[in-house]
Amino acid sequence: MSHGRAGLLLALGLCFTAVTAMASAPFPLPPGAGAEALQPADLPGWTSDDQSRAFAVFAGGCTADPPLRQAVPVPPGLAEACERAKVIAHAGPVSTEQARHFFEKHFSVWRIRPLQGGSGFMTGYFEPEFEGSPTRSEAFPTPLYDRPRDLVTRQPGEVWPGLDPQLSAARRTAKGLEPFPDRAAIDAGALDGQGLEILWLRDPVDRFVLQVQGSGRVRLPDGSVTRLVYSGRNGLPYTSLGRVLSQREAIPPEQMTMDRLVARLKADAGFARDLIRLNRSFVFFTRRDDLPAQAGPIGGAGLPLTPLRSIAIDRTLWPYGLPVWIDATIPDGQGGDEHLARLVVAQDTGSAILGPARLDLFVGSGAAAGHRAGLIRHPVSFIVFWPR
């Protein structure tokens, strides 16, 4: 999960190859973006996709009330479409043809491109699983923390005078809002004595992976599995450790996978501690023992994620619940490639997911999904379905 500007932002009066289409777009375009009007028939693979799968996700709702992480407001037309889908789904099974007709009838189609050229960009993420313990021990010395009571999250459009505008959260004190302690300070004991520890992991690398992904499963000594749901972050900017390590050790960016990064960190505990602390951002979790094991993790919209049908988007630019057509060729995780041309739904967000045509694809849960997710850094067609 991925981790403000309020509202659907002002449309740009800038030149773009599809000027007429951009001018008639039924929604304000995010800064730096242009839109080209399309028809579903223009989308290669539209008649081959099983839109009933996307419809099932969409019919689950645009967002929970409240969502885990606030995004720009869901526009009325999108909320109405979600409610209409719920009614249809409640009446009985929905076929691929019915789902396809629903999206064709109720949505217009717009290709979103960065104005500076190029296409969209896609990465992948997953729900990891690690061993852990409800109590601290020599084998499990690394704490996971619940949300601190004095943590205040900045809402989209909210201004905090005197604080760095890049801060997405702060600490409430008797003197007012102050920057929250960073990762190094938390490691040094800034949260000690507050009773916030909810679980203990084997090492900071496992915790780092959980925090990057924004959710996870922890297998306890008795064999049971508990789920972790994002509950906040300290608000400091996210630093990509993969990018740092790539630059430090002259590793080509396309070779810096999550598997390679984790292996490097696991090989040297001191190196891992120092490198991880460069990412001052720190994520907090809520432990949820009630979530069904077969269900996906809970995304920023507050709803379960579906593998290869849920995406994370920039929550300051796009609303949750938005259907998006993606078209990309990505690694299949087994040494080959897979062409994905399908309808997905925006249900999550992330601090590294920034920009109008940027998305993170939820790949699934477990090690195989993690391996594949770490390989995805590919161009993608980012095509928005906007309610008519």
N, C-alpha and C positions, 0 to 999 in steps of 0.2 A: 504494500500500500504505500502505498505506494508516499504524501506528506508534502491586502487583497483589494482585488478590485471588485466592487460590488456590481450586481446586476448584469444583465446582458449588455456588453459594452458598446460604446458608440461606433456606428458604422464609419468606415473610412472612405473618403472621397478620393481614393488613389487609383492610378491606372492599373488595369488588369486585363488580361486577354479576353475575359468574358464580361466586359463593362456593362452591357445591357442586363445580363443575368445578375450581376452583383447589385445593380441599382434596384432591381425588382425583388431582391431577396426579402422574404417576409419576416426577417429577424435581424437585429443589429449585429454586424460582424465584429468579432474580436479584433483588436488592433493587430496589424500585420498580416491580416488574412484577406483573401479574396474568395468569392464563391462563383461557381459555374452551375447553372441549372441543368439538370439531367432528367431523364425518364428511367423508371426501373428497367425498361427494355434495353437501355444503354449500358447496363451493368453486366459484363461478362460473368456468367455463372448464376445470374438471378433466377433462372428457371431450373437450375440444378440444386440450389440450396434447399434445405429442409427448414423453411421459415417457421414451421410449427414449433421448433425448439426455441427460436428467438421469441415467438409469441408467448410461450409458456413463461419465459423469464420476464417479459414485458408485463404480462397479466399479473405477475406477483406484486406489482406496484411500482410507482416511480421512485418513491422514497418512504422510509419509515418516518414516524413523527414522535420525537425529533430524529434526524439522522445522526450517525456517529460523528460525522464531520460536516459542518454546514457548507453548502455550495450556493451558487447563484440560485435564485428562486425558480422553481419549476413553473414555466409559463402555463396560463390557464388551459390553452389548447392541448398541451401535452398531458396535463393532469386529467382532462376530460377523456383523452384517448386511453389512458391507463385504466380509468374507471370503466370505459366501454369494453375494453379487453377483459376485465375481470368478469363482467356480466356474461360475455360470450363464453369464457372458459368455464364458468359455473354451470352453464347449460349443457355441457358435455364435451367430449373430445373434439379437438379442432384439427382438421386435416391440414396438410401442407398447402393445398390449394386455397382453403379458406383463410389461412394465415397470410398467404401471399396477397390475396385479394384485400385483406384488411389493411395491410401496410400500403398497398397501391392506392386504395381509396382515401385513406385518412392522412397521408403524408405527401409532401413534396420532397424532391431529392436534390441535394446540393453538394457538389464536390468542393471541399475546403482545401485551399493551397496557401502556403506561405507566399507573401507578395514578393519576397526576395528570390523566389524560384525554388525549384525542387518539389519534393513530395512530402507527405507526412512521414513520421518516424515512429516505429513500434519496438518496444521491449517486452519482455515477459516476466511474470512473477508467479509465485506458487505458495502453497501452505506447507511449511516444513513441519517435521516431527522430530523431537529430541527426547532423550531421557532426562528426567528431573525428579525432584523430591519436594514434599511439603515442608521439610525441615532441613536446616543447614547441616552439612557434614563435610568431612575431608573430601569425599567424592563429589559433592555438589556444593561448591562454595560461592557460586555466582548468583546474586539475587535478581529476581524479576519484581518490579514494583507496580503497585496499583497507582491510580491517579492521585497525586497529592491534593490535599484539601485546599491549599492556597494557590493552586494553579488556575490561571484565568486564560481562556483561549480567545484570541481576537476573532471577531466575526467579520465576514466580508464587508468592506466599506467602513469599518470602525477605525477611528483615528485615536492614537494614544499620544498626546503631546509630551514631548521630552524623551520619548523612547525611539529607538531605531525602528524605522518603518518596516525593516525586514523581519522583525520579530513577529512570530505568529502566536506567541503566548508569553505570559509574564507571571510574576509572583506578586500576590496581593499582600501588602504589609501595612503596618500602622501609618507609614509615611506615604502610602500610595503604591502604585505599580512599579516594580523593579524587574530587571532581567532575571530569569530563572537560572539557577546554577547549571553549568554545562556538564558534559559527560565526565570530565576529569574531576570536577568538584563532587559530583555524585559518587564516583568511585572512591573519593577520599572521605566520604561519610556525610555529605550534605543532607542526606535524607534519613540518617540514623535516628533511632528513637521515636519514629512516627508510626511504627507498626504497619508499614506499607508493603513489606515483603509478602508476596503471595506464593512464590515457588522459588526453587533453587536449581540452577543448571550446572553442568560440568565445567564450563569455562566461558569467558567473555565472547569467544567466537560464536558459540551457539546462540548467545543472546543477541549478538550483532546481526546474525542472519534473521532471527525472529523479528528484530526491530526494522530491518530493511524490508521484509515482506509484509509486515504490519499485522500478522496473525499467525497462529500455529497450533500445533497439538503437542502436548507433553505427556509422555508415557511414564507413569509413576511406578515405584518399586513393586506395588501389589499387582501390576499388570493393567490397571485401569488407565484410561486416557482422558485427559481434561483438555478443554479448548481455551485458547487465549484470544481475546477480542481487543482491538485497539481502543484505548480510553484517553489518549491525549499524548502530547509531546511537549518538551520544554521550550519549544518555539524558536530555537536557534537554527540557522541555515544548515541544510544537509550538505555534506561533503562526500563525493563519490570516492571511496577507497580504491576501487578498481582503477579509476583514472589516475589517482596519486601513485599507485604501485606501477602502473604502466609507464608513467613518466620517470619514476625513480630508477626502474630497472630495465628501461628501454625495451619494454614488451609491446609489440604492435597492439593497438587497441582491439583489433578484431580477434586477437588471441587471448585477451584478458576476460575469461569467462568467470562466472561465480565459482565453479568447481576449482579453477586454478587459484583464485583469490583465497578461498577457504583452505585449500591445501597448504598454501604459503603461510597463512596465519596459524594453522594447526601445528606447523613444523617448528615454530619458535614462539613460546609464550611471551617472552619479553618484547619481541618484535611486534607480536599481535597486539599487546596492550598499548604500546606507543602509537602504532598505526591507527588502531580503532579510536583512540582519543582524539585524533585529528578531526573526526566527525563529531562535532560538539553537540549535534542533535541527539536527543534521548527520548525513546518512546516508552509509554506506560501502557499496561494491559489490565483488563478485567478477566478474572478466571470465570469460565462458564462451564459447569459440569452438566448443564441441562441440554446443551445442543446435541442433536442426533449425530451419531458418528458418521452416518452416510451423507449428511448435509455439508455443503460447502461452507467456508468461513464467512463471517459477516463483513461486508464491505462498508465503505464510507457512507453509503446511502442507508445503512442499517438493515440491509437485506442479504440473504445468502447468495454467494457467488456460484456461478455455473461454469465449469471448465470450458474454455474456448468459445463461450457465449457472453461472458462478462468482461468488461474492460474498465480500466481506470483512466480518467480524463483530468484535465486541468479544471478544478472545481471553481476557480475564479472566472472562468470563461464559458463553461457549458453546464447545463443542469443535469442532475441525475435523471435516469429514466429515458434518456435520449437514445433512440435506435441509431446505430451507425453501421454502414456497410463498409467492410474492410476487404482489401484485395492485396495479398502479399504472398511471396514465396519464402518460407521460413524453414529452419532445420526441423526434422522430425524427431530428433533426439536419438536416432539409431544409425547415424552416419549418412542419411539421405536428406532430401528436401520434401516439403509438402506445400502445395499451393492451396492457400486458404482464400476463398471468396465467399463471404457469408455475412449474415446480419447478426450483429451483437448489440448489447445494451450497456450504456454507461451506468455502472453501479458502484464505482469506487474512485479513489483519488490517491495521490501520493506526492510527497514533497519534491520529488525529482521529475514529476510529470507536469511540465510547464510548456505552454504554447498551444496555438489553435488547432494544430494537426498532429498532436503528440498523444500517444496512447500506450497503455501497458495492458497486455493481454493476460488474463488469468488462465494459467495452463492446467492447474489441478493441485492435488495434494500428494506429498510423499517424495521420495528421492528421485524417481524417474521423471516426475514433473519438474522437480528442481533442476535436474540436469538439462532438460530441454529449455526451460525458461531462461537459464543462464546463457544459452546460445543465441537467443533472439535479440538482435539489434539491427533491424532491417527497415528499409523504406516501405511505406504502405500507402495505399489510396485511402483517404479519410473522407467518407461520404456520409453526410448528415441527412437523416430523415426528419424533416421538420413538420409538425402538425399543420394541416391546412386550416 
